[in-house]
Amino acid sequence: MKRTAIRIAAALALGAFAASATAAGDAAAGKAKIGTCMACHGNNGKGLTPEYPNLCGQNEKYLVSALKAYKDGSRNNPIMKPMAAMLADADVENVAAYYAAQKCN
């Protein structure tokens, strides 16, 4: 009985940790903010030409990190810096959630 209680407690703790490790963006809200992004990355995040990276299916936390780095200048890209600068922090998370949820078909 004691082992079962310990296993249940461990499973609950692991589940709580996994939930907190996921990004919290709202994909539906992100879709409303991708107007400028679509010019290079398309509606579903598949780059329109080979020089534009695919965002579809990319890790959400990575996309958040990359957009924030473009925004603060720690990742230098003359095209992406002004695009990211237009996004509020919540928009960054939402756009990342949207593109992470897309399939690269």
DRENKOL-95315 format. One record per atom (N, C-alpha, C): atom name; x, y, z; residue in three letters. Coordinates in steps of 0.1 Angstrom, whole numbers, padded with zeros to 4 digits. Atoms other than C-alpha are relative to their C-alpha. Layout:
BEGIN
{at = CA u = X v = Y w = Z aa = ala}
...
END
This chain:
BEGIN
{at = N u = 0008 v = -0012 w = 0000 aa = met}
{at = CA u = 0000 v = 0000 w = 0000 aa = met}
{at = C u = 0009 v = 0013 w = 0000 aa = met}
{at = N u = -0009 v = -0012 w = -0001 aa = lys}
{at = CA u = 0028 v = 0024 w = 0009 aa = lys}
{at = C u = 0007 v = 0002 w = -0013 aa = lys}
{at = N u = -0007 v = -0001 w = 0013 aa = arg}
{at = CA u = 0046 v = 0017 w = -0024 aa = arg}
{at = C u = -0009 v = 0006 w = -0010 aa = arg}
{at = N u = 0009 v = -0005 w = 0009 aa = thr}
{at = CA u = 0015 v = 0024 w = -0043 aa = thr}
{at = C u = -0002 v = 0015 w = 0002 aa = thr}
{at = N u = 0001 v = -0014 w = -0003 aa = ala}
{at = CA u = 0011 v = 0058 w = -0026 aa = ala}
{at = C u = 0012 v = 0008 w = -0005 aa = ala}
{at = N u = -0012 v = -0006 w = 0004 aa = ile}
{at = CA u = 0047 v = 0066 w = -0033 aa = ile}
{at = C u = 0000 v = 0001 w = -0016 aa = ile}
{at = N u = 0000 v = 0000 w = 0015 aa = arg}
{at = CA u = 0043 v = 0057 w = -0070 aa = arg}
{at = C u = -0010 v = 0010 w = -0005 aa = arg}
{at = N u = 0010 v = -0010 w = 0004 aa = ile}
{at = CA u = 0011 v = 0078 w = -0073 aa = ile}
{at = C u = 0006 v = 0014 w = 0002 aa = ile}
{at = N u = -0006 v = -0014 w = -0002 aa = ala}
{at = CA u = 0029 v = 0108 w = -0057 aa = ala}
{at = C u = 0010 v = 0003 w = -0010 aa = ala}
{at = N u = -0010 v = -0003 w = 0010 aa = ala}
{at = CA u = 0058 v = 0104 w = -0080 aa = ala}
{at = C u = -0005 v = 0003 w = -0014 aa = ala}
{at = N u = 0006 v = -0003 w = 0013 aa = ala}
{at = CA u = 0036 v = 0102 w = -0110 aa = ala}
{at = C u = -0006 v = 0014 w = -0001 aa = ala}
{at = N u = 0006 v = -0013 w = 0000 aa = leu}
{at = CA u = 0017 v = 0133 w = -0100 aa = leu}
{at = C u = 0011 v = 0011 w = -0001 aa = leu}
{at = N u = -0010 v = -0010 w = 0001 aa = ala}
{at = CA u = 0049 v = 0152 w = -0094 aa = ala}
{at = C u = 0006 v = 0001 w = -0013 aa = ala}
{at = N u = -0005 v = 0000 w = 0013 aa = leu}
{at = CA u = 0063 v = 0141 w = -0127 aa = leu}
{at = C u = -0009 v = 0007 w = -0010 aa = leu}
{at = N u = 0010 v = -0006 w = 0009 aa = gly}
{at = CA u = 0031 v = 0152 w = -0145 aa = gly}
{at = C u = 0000 v = 0015 w = 0002 aa = gly}
{at = N u = 0000 v = -0014 w = -0002 aa = ala}
{at = CA u = 0032 v = 0186 w = -0128 aa = ala}
{at = C u = 0012 v = 0006 w = -0006 aa = ala}
{at = N u = -0012 v = -0006 w = 0005 aa = phe}
{at = CA u = 0068 v = 0191 w = -0138 aa = phe}
{at = C u = -0001 v = 0000 w = -0015 aa = phe}
{at = N u = 0001 v = 0000 w = 0014 aa = ala}
{at = CA u = 0061 v = 0181 w = -0174 aa = ala}
{at = C u = -0010 v = 0011 w = -0005 aa = ala}
{at = N u = 0010 v = -0010 w = 0003 aa = ala}
{at = CA u = 0031 v = 0205 w = -0175 aa = ala}
{at = C u = 0007 v = 0014 w = 0001 aa = ala}
{at = N u = -0007 v = -0013 w = -0002 aa = ser}
{at = CA u = 0053 v = 0234 w = -0162 aa = ser}
{at = C u = 0011 v = 0002 w = -0010 aa = ser}
{at = N u = -0011 v = -0001 w = 0010 aa = ala}
{at = CA u = 0080 v = 0226 w = -0188 aa = ala}
{at = C u = -0005 v = 0003 w = -0014 aa = ala}
{at = N u = 0005 v = -0003 w = 0013 aa = thr}
{at = CA u = 0057 v = 0232 w = -0217 aa = thr}
{at = C u = -0003 v = 0015 w = -0002 aa = thr}
{at = N u = 0003 v = -0015 w = 0002 aa = ala}
{at = CA u = 0052 v = 0266 w = -0233 aa = ala}
{at = C u = -0015 v = 0002 w = 0001 aa = ala}
{at = N u = 0014 v = -0003 w = -0003 aa = ala}
{at = CA u = 0020 v = 0284 w = -0227 aa = ala}
{at = C u = -0007 v = 0008 w = -0010 aa = ala}
{at = N u = 0006 v = -0008 w = 0011 aa = gly}
{at = CA u = 0012 v = 0300 w = -0260 aa = gly}
{at = C u = -0014 v = -0005 w = -0004 aa = gly}
{at = N u = 0014 v = 0002 w = 0005 aa = asp}
{at = CA u = -0023 v = 0302 w = -0275 aa = asp}
{at = C u = 0001 v = 0000 w = -0015 aa = asp}
{at = N u = -0002 v = 0001 w = 0015 aa = ala}
{at = CA u = -0021 v = 0289 w = -0311 aa = ala}
{at = C u = -0011 v = 0008 w = -0008 aa = ala}
{at = N u = 0011 v = -0008 w = 0007 aa = ala}
{at = CA u = -0055 v = 0305 w = -0321 aa = ala}
{at = C u = 0004 v = 0015 w = 0000 aa = ala}
{at = N u = -0004 v = -0014 w = -0001 aa = ala}
{at = CA u = -0043 v = 0339 w = -0309 aa = ala}
{at = C u = 0013 v = 0002 w = -0009 aa = ala}
{at = N u = -0012 v = -0001 w = 0008 aa = gly}
{at = CA u = -0009 v = 0333 w = -0326 aa = gly}
{at = C u = -0004 v = 0001 w = -0015 aa = gly}
{at = N u = 0004 v = -0001 w = 0014 aa = lys}
{at = CA u = -0027 v = 0327 w = -0360 aa = lys}
{at = C u = -0004 v = 0014 w = -0004 aa = lys}
{at = N u = 0004 v = -0014 w = 0003 aa = ala}
{at = CA u = -0041 v = 0362 w = -0357 aa = ala}
{at = C u = 0011 v = 0009 w = -0002 aa = ala}
{at = N u = -0012 v = -0009 w = 0000 aa = lys}
{at = CA u = -0006 v = 0376 w = -0354 aa = lys}
{at = C u = 0010 v = -0003 w = -0011 aa = lys}
{at = N u = -0010 v = 0004 w = 0009 aa = ile}
{at = CA u = 0012 v = 0359 w = -0383 aa = ile}
{at = C u = 0000 v = 0007 w = -0014 aa = ile}
{at = N u = 0001 v = -0007 w = 0013 aa = gly}
{at = CA u = 0003 v = 0383 w = -0411 aa = gly}
{at = C u = 0013 v = 0004 w = -0006 aa = gly}
{at = N u = -0013 v = -0003 w = 0006 aa = thr}
{at = CA u = 0038 v = 0396 w = -0416 aa = thr}
{at = C u = 0009 v = -0012 w = -0002 aa = thr}
{at = N u = -0008 v = 0012 w = 0000 aa = cys}
{at = CA u = 0054 v = 0362 w = -0409 aa = cys}
{at = C u = -0003 v = -0008 w = -0013 aa = cys}
{at = N u = 0004 v = 0007 w = 0011 aa = met}
{at = CA u = 0035 v = 0347 w = -0438 aa = met}
{at = C u = 0007 v = 0004 w = -0013 aa = met}
{at = N u = -0007 v = -0004 w = 0012 aa = ala}
{at = CA u = 0054 v = 0367 w = -0464 aa = ala}
{at = C u = 0012 v = -0009 w = -0003 aa = ala}
{at = N u = -0011 v = 0008 w = 0002 aa = cys}
{at = CA u = 0084 v = 0345 w = -0458 aa = cys}
{at = C u = -0002 v = -0015 w = 0004 aa = cys}
{at = N u = 0002 v = 0013 w = -0006 aa = his}
{at = CA u = 0073 v = 0315 w = -0437 aa = his}
{at = C u = -0013 v = -0007 w = -0004 aa = his}
{at = N u = 0012 v = 0006 w = 0004 aa = gly}
{at = CA u = 0039 v = 0309 w = -0453 aa = gly}
{at = C u = -0010 v = -0001 w = 0012 aa = gly}
{at = N u = 0011 v = 0001 w = -0010 aa = asn}
{at = CA u = 0006 v = 0303 w = -0435 aa = asn}
{at = C u = 0002 v = -0011 w = 0010 aa = asn}
{at = N u = -0002 v = 0011 w = -0009 aa = asn}
{at = CA u = 0016 v = 0270 w = -0421 aa = asn}
{at = C u = 0014 v = -0002 w = 0005 aa = asn}
{at = N u = -0014 v = 0000 w = -0005 aa = gly}
{at = CA u = 0052 v = 0278 w = -0414 aa = gly}
{at = C u = 0010 v = -0007 w = -0009 aa = gly}
{at = N u = -0010 v = 0006 w = 0010 aa = lys}
{at = CA u = 0068 v = 0261 w = -0444 aa = lys}
{at = C u = 0005 v = 0012 w = -0008 aa = lys}
{at = N u = -0006 v = -0011 w = 0007 aa = gly}
{at = CA u = 0093 v = 0286 w = -0458 aa = gly}
{at = C u = -0003 v = 0000 w = -0015 aa = gly}
{at = N u = 0005 v = -0001 w = 0014 aa = leu}
{at = CA u = 0083 v = 0299 w = -0492 aa = leu}
{at = C u = 0012 v = -0003 w = -0010 aa = leu}
{at = N u = -0012 v = 0003 w = 0008 aa = thr}
{at = CA u = 0119 v = 0296 w = -0505 aa = thr}
{at = C u = 0010 v = -0006 w = 0009 aa = thr}
{at = N u = -0009 v = 0007 w = -0008 aa = pro}
{at = CA u = 0149 v = 0276 w = -0493 aa = pro}
{at = C u = 0008 v = 0009 w = 0010 aa = pro}
{at = N u = -0007 v = -0008 w = -0009 aa = glu}
{at = CA u = 0165 v = 0306 w = -0476 aa = glu}
{at = C u = -0008 v = 0004 w = 0013 aa = glu}
{at = N u = 0009 v = -0003 w = -0012 aa = tyr}
{at = CA u = 0135 v = 0310 w = -0452 aa = tyr}
{at = C u = -0002 v = -0013 w = 0007 aa = tyr}
{at = N u = 0001 v = 0013 w = -0007 aa = pro}
{at = CA u = 0135 v = 0283 w = -0425 aa = pro}
{at = C u = -0015 v = -0004 w = 0002 aa = pro}
{at = N u = 0013 v = 0005 w = -0003 aa = asn}
{at = CA u = 0105 v = 0261 w = -0419 aa = asn}
{at = C u = -0002 v = 0002 w = 0015 aa = asn}
{at = N u = 0003 v = -0001 w = -0014 aa = leu}
{at = CA u = 0088 v = 0269 w = -0386 aa = leu}
{at = C u = -0011 v = -0010 w = 0004 aa = leu}
{at = N u = 0011 v = 0010 w = -0003 aa = cys}
{at = CA u = 0060 v = 0243 w = -0388 aa = cys}
{at = C u = 0006 v = -0012 w = 0007 aa = cys}
{at = N u = -0004 v = 0012 w = -0008 aa = gly}
{at = CA u = 0064 v = 0216 w = -0362 aa = gly}
{at = C u = 0012 v = 0002 w = 0008 aa = gly}
{at = N u = -0012 v = -0003 w = -0008 aa = gln}
{at = CA u = 0094 v = 0233 w = -0346 aa = gln}
{at = C u = -0004 v = 0000 w = 0014 aa = gln}
{at = N u = 0003 v = 0000 w = -0014 aa = asn}
{at = CA u = 0097 v = 0231 w = -0309 aa = asn}
{at = C u = -0004 v = 0014 w = 0005 aa = asn}
{at = N u = 0006 v = -0013 w = -0004 aa = glu}
{at = CA u = 0076 v = 0258 w = -0293 aa = glu}
{at = C u = 0010 v = 0008 w = 0009 aa = glu}
{at = N u = -0009 v = -0007 w = -0009 aa = lys}
{at = CA u = 0101 v = 0267 w = -0266 aa = lys}
{at = C u = 0012 v = 0006 w = -0008 aa = lys}
{at = N u = -0010 v = -0005 w = 0009 aa = tyr}
{at = CA u = 0128 v = 0271 w = -0293 aa = tyr}
{at = C u = -0004 v = 0012 w = -0008 aa = tyr}
{at = N u = 0006 v = -0012 w = 0008 aa = leu}
{at = CA u = 0106 v = 0294 w = -0314 aa = leu}
{at = C u = -0001 v = 0012 w = 0009 aa = leu}
{at = N u = 0000 v = -0012 w = -0009 aa = val}
{at = CA u = 0100 v = 0316 w = -0283 aa = val}
{at = C u = 0013 v = 0005 w = 0003 aa = val}
{at = N u = -0014 v = -0005 w = -0003 aa = ser}
{at = CA u = 0137 v = 0317 w = -0275 aa = ser}
{at = C u = 0006 v = 0007 w = -0012 aa = ser}
{at = N u = -0005 v = -0007 w = 0012 aa = ala}
{at = CA u = 0146 v = 0326 w = -0311 aa = ala}
{at = C u = -0006 v = 0013 w = -0002 aa = ala}
{at = N u = 0006 v = -0013 w = 0002 aa = leu}
{at = CA u = 0120 v = 0353 w = -0314 aa = leu}
{at = C u = 0004 v = 0011 w = 0010 aa = leu}
{at = N u = -0004 v = -0009 w = -0010 aa = lys}
{at = CA u = 0130 v = 0368 w = -0281 aa = lys}
{at = C u = 0015 v = 0005 w = -0002 aa = lys}
{at = N u = -0014 v = -0003 w = 0003 aa = ala}
{at = CA u = 0167 v = 0367 w = -0292 aa = ala}
{at = C u = 0001 v = 0010 w = -0011 aa = ala}
{at = N u = 0001 v = -0010 w = 0011 aa = tyr}
{at = CA u = 0158 v = 0385 w = -0324 aa = tyr}
{at = C u = -0004 v = 0014 w = 0005 aa = tyr}
{at = N u = 0006 v = -0012 w = -0005 aa = lys}
{at = CA u = 0138 v = 0410 w = -0305 aa = lys}
{at = C u = 0010 v = 0008 w = 0009 aa = lys}
{at = N u = -0010 v = -0008 w = -0009 aa = asp}
{at = CA u = 0166 v = 0419 w = -0279 aa = asp}
{at = C u = 0013 v = 0002 w = -0007 aa = asp}
{at = N u = -0012 v = -0002 w = 0008 aa = gly}
{at = CA u = 0193 v = 0418 w = -0306 aa = gly}
{at = C u = 0011 v = -0010 w = 0003 aa = gly}
{at = N u = -0011 v = 0009 w = -0003 aa = ser}
{at = CA u = 0213 v = 0389 w = -0291 aa = ser}
{at = C u = 0001 v = -0010 w = -0011 aa = ser}
{at = N u = -0001 v = 0008 w = 0012 aa = arg}
{at = CA u = 0205 v = 0370 w = -0323 aa = arg}
{at = C u = -0002 v = 0010 w = -0011 aa = arg}
{at = N u = -0001 v = -0011 w = 0009 aa = asn}
{at = CA u = 0215 v = 0393 w = -0351 aa = asn}
{at = C u = -0006 v = -0005 w = -0014 aa = asn}
{at = N u = 0005 v = 0002 w = 0014 aa = asn}
{at = CA u = 0193 v = 0392 w = -0383 aa = asn}
{at = C u = -0007 v = 0013 w = -0003 aa = asn}
{at = N u = 0006 v = -0013 w = 0003 aa = pro}
{at = CA u = 0184 v = 0425 w = -0400 aa = pro}
{at = C u = -0014 v = -0001 w = -0005 aa = pro}
{at = N u = 0014 v = 0002 w = 0004 aa = ile}
{at = CA u = 0152 v = 0410 w = -0414 aa = ile}
{at = C u = -0009 v = -0003 w = 0012 aa = ile}
{at = N u = 0009 v = 0005 w = -0011 aa = met}
{at = CA u = 0139 v = 0393 w = -0382 aa = met}
{at = C u = -0001 v = 0010 w = 0012 aa = met}
{at = N u = 0001 v = -0009 w = -0011 aa = lys}
{at = CA u = 0148 v = 0420 w = -0357 aa = lys}
{at = C u = -0012 v = 0010 w = 0000 aa = lys}
{at = N u = 0011 v = -0008 w = -0001 aa = pro}
{at = CA u = 0122 v = 0445 w = -0367 aa = pro}
{at = C u = -0014 v = -0007 w = 0000 aa = pro}
{at = N u = 0012 v = 0009 w = -0001 aa = met}
{at = CA u = 0096 v = 0417 w = -0372 aa = met}
{at = C u = -0003 v = -0004 w = 0014 aa = met}
{at = N u = 0001 v = 0005 w = -0014 aa = ala}
{at = CA u = 0102 v = 0404 w = -0337 aa = ala}
{at = C u = -0003 v = 0012 w = 0009 aa = ala}
{at = N u = 0002 v = -0011 w = -0008 aa = ala}
{at = CA u = 0103 v = 0439 w = -0323 aa = ala}
{at = C u = -0015 v = 0005 w = 0001 aa = ala}
{at = N u = 0014 v = -0004 w = 0001 aa = met}
{at = CA u = 0066 v = 0444 w = -0333 aa = met}
{at = C u = -0008 v = -0008 w = 0009 aa = met}
{at = N u = 0008 v = 0009 w = -0008 aa = leu}
{at = CA u = 0055 v = 0415 w = -0311 aa = leu}
{at = C u = 0002 v = 0002 w = 0015 aa = leu}
{at = N u = 0000 v = 0000 w = -0015 aa = ala}
{at = CA u = 0046 v = 0418 w = -0274 aa = ala}
{at = C u = 0004 v = -0014 w = 0004 aa = ala}
{at = N u = -0005 v = 0013 w = -0005 aa = asp}
{at = CA u = 0059 v = 0389 w = -0252 aa = asp}
{at = C u = -0011 v = -0011 w = -0002 aa = asp}
{at = N u = 0011 v = 0009 w = 0002 aa = ala}
{at = CA u = 0024 v = 0373 w = -0253 aa = ala}
{at = C u = -0001 v = -0004 w = -0014 aa = ala}
{at = N u = 0001 v = 0003 w = 0015 aa = asp}
{at = CA u = 0024 v = 0375 w = -0291 aa = asp}
{at = C u = 0011 v = -0010 w = -0004 aa = asp}
{at = N u = -0011 v = 0009 w = 0003 aa = val}
{at = CA u = 0058 v = 0358 w = -0292 aa = val}
{at = C u = -0004 v = -0014 w = 0003 aa = val}
{at = N u = 0005 v = 0013 w = -0005 aa = glu}
{at = CA u = 0044 v = 0329 w = -0272 aa = glu}
{at = C u = -0011 v = -0006 w = -0009 aa = glu}
{at = N u = 0012 v = 0004 w = 0007 aa = asn}
{at = CA u = 0012 v = 0327 w = -0292 aa = asn}
{at = C u = 0005 v = -0004 w = -0015 aa = asn}
{at = N u = -0005 v = 0003 w = 0013 aa = val}
{at = CA u = 0030 v = 0328 w = -0326 aa = val}
{at = C u = 0008 v = -0013 w = 0000 aa = val}
{at = N u = -0008 v = 0012 w = -0002 aa = ala}
{at = CA u = 0054 v = 0301 w = -0314 aa = ala}
{at = C u = -0009 v = -0012 w = 0001 aa = ala}
{at = N u = 0009 v = 0011 w = -0002 aa = ala}
{at = CA u = 0025 v = 0279 w = -0303 aa = ala}
{at = C u = -0007 v = -0003 w = -0013 aa = ala}
{at = N u = 0006 v = 0002 w = 0013 aa = tyr}
{at = CA u = 0008 v = 0284 w = -0337 aa = tyr}
{at = C u = 0008 v = -0008 w = -0009 aa = tyr}
{at = N u = -0008 v = 0007 w = 0010 aa = tyr}
{at = CA u = 0037 v = 0274 w = -0358 aa = tyr}
{at = C u = 0005 v = -0014 w = 0005 aa = tyr}
{at = N u = -0003 v = 0014 w = -0006 aa = ala}
{at = CA u = 0047 v = 0245 w = -0334 aa = ala}
{at = C u = -0011 v = -0010 w = -0003 aa = ala}
{at = N u = 0011 v = 0010 w = 0002 aa = ala}
{at = CA u = 0013 v = 0230 w = -0340 aa = ala}
{at = C u = -0003 v = -0003 w = -0014 aa = ala}
{at = N u = 0003 v = 0002 w = 0015 aa = gln}
{at = CA u = 0014 v = 0232 w = -0378 aa = gln}
{at = C u = 0008 v = -0013 w = -0005 aa = gln}
{at = N u = -0006 v = 0011 w = 0007 aa = lys}
{at = CA u = 0023 v = 0202 w = -0400 aa = lys}
{at = C u = 0007 v = 0006 w = -0013 aa = lys}
{at = N u = -0007 v = -0004 w = 0012 aa = cys}
{at = CA u = 0049 v = 0207 w = -0428 aa = cys}
{at = C u = -0004 v = -0008 w = -0012 aa = cys}
{at = N u = 0005 v = 0008 w = 0011 aa = asn}
{at = CA u = 0028 v = 0193 w = -0456 aa = asn}
{at = C u = 0002 v = 0007 w = -0013 aa = asn}
END
